[in-house]
Amino acid sequence: MILYIDREEVPDIENIRPEVLRYVVEQAERANGRFDRLHRYYRGDHDNLRKGQPEPDEVRVAVNYAKYVVDITLGYYLGDPVKYDANDTHDMESGPKIDLKPLLNCYDNQRISEVDSRVGKGMGVFGECLELCYASSEDEPEPRSAYIDPRCGVLVEDSTVEHNKLFALVWERREKVTREKYYFLTVYTDHTEKDYTSTDLKTAVFHQVNETREHFFGEVPVIAYENNDERQGDFEQIISLIDAYDDLMSNRFTDKKKFVDALLVFFGMSLREGDEEQMLKNKFIDGAPLDAKVEYIQKTFDESSVQVLADAAVREMHKMTLTVDMSDESFAGNSSGQALKLKLKLLTMNLLVKNKMRRMERGLKERLALYNRWLTTMGTMREVSPSDVDVVFALSTPINETEIVQLVTSLQGIVDDETLLSQLWFIRDPAEAVENVRKQQQEKQAAYQQTFGVPQQDEDADAEKASQQEGERKKPVGFVLPQNDE
């Protein structure tokens, strides 16, 4: 969670008063009731399942629309890994080309897309979550990221309009083998991290354990992600609708069960000994009077009106969460990808995920800055401004592959190659793809010259040509084999 306090409460960040630590943990525990309920609903443990022991003929079901809303939204904008493209707008006088390879290697080594997915899920369920950046325990450490549940992590910021970071606290309640319970806290500041233990928050006594460790991220290595301004989960506003739908479906199944277990009443006759066994075996009774009548005592209900009410509840849940109902027959069909984009249902979902992507992009660029400071300090990467890097999300929408290829082909010579290749769904690194195309063309041209006996240029000519190619690096190279000057 995110907590705001006055800067005067912590005059010395490296020596935080115990009262401040106690206050932060107490505020976090107070907020955990709401977080626990949201997590419980996502897991399918709804309130209607907690209403005591059900009756013998009662059926209780939980239709987990909370999980549906979170998962389908998450898959829509994070189903494909996030891409990072450098804004290579420099020229030869402004400095060397932006190289993100050391940073992207750190991302690939830890499968950063899995961390992104957990962060997106935490945003959808709790409305907010945290990410911790730390150094790996390898012989040659690298920066790493870990998802932090908002129930056991707090980012403390000042109460100004800028909300500058003060410190972060990751905590949990542990238990020794002697059954003694205690709090274990790790406090992160701009330069250090410290571990503390406390057996009782009321006494506000915290004992530091382990040595103070220094990190090289340059600021508090904890990033906060907010789902929206209210920090609400994707389904938090429809919990009452989910409860009503659960009750409706539970009553519906209960009625069906009571219908199957209805009482069989005999009019104008009574059963003789052995008639029950005969009914179970032969499904009829022999020797019943002509004026006898048999029927079930059952409660009649209008199934169609119940279905109308259920459909209305489902529509309201999708409308309030701006998610698409994939089971809607009007949404299916043989429409092209472009036609599906124009549908109102995908339009509302696009509005939802665009807001999510803007907020997540802020956190991803903050992570990029922390990693860049760490790698710069270690001398493995030069400083890069987050504004020089584009964070690209790929929405999981139906696509017309032929249409995209034709578009990219028709724009050659008008739009630079890196931008064109970024439009292709199977290209993960457009800059690398452009370089591979350039090398492939050079190899083909060399093979062409060797096959037809074209004399090789001398070193000076090669150097001049290389200089010309470097000056024209941003010009489109195209995707065709270069023709010989002859």
Secondary structure, DSSP 8 states (H G I E B T S, - for coil): -EEEE-GGG-S-TTS--HHHHHHHHHHHHHHHHHHHHHHHHHTT--GGGGSSS--TT-------HHHHHHHHHHHHHHSS--EEEE-----TTT-S----HHHHHHHHHTTHHHHHHHHHHHHHHHSEEEEEEEE-SSSS--EEEEEE-TTSEEEEEESSTT--EEEEEEEEEEE-TTS-EEEEEEEE-SSEEEEEEES-GGGT--EEEEEEEE--SSS--EEEEESSTT---TTGGGHHHHHHHHHHHHHHHHHHHHHHT-EEEEES----TTHHHHHHHHSS-SS--TT-EEEEE-----HHHHHHHHHHHHHHHHHHHT---TT-GGG-SS--HHHHHTSHHHHHHHHHHHHHHHHHHHHHHHHHHHHHHHHHHTTSS----GGGEEEE--------HHHHHHHHHHTBTTB-HHHHHHTSTT-S-HHHHHHHHHHHHHHHHHHHHHHTT-----HHHHHHHHHHHHHTTTS---SS------
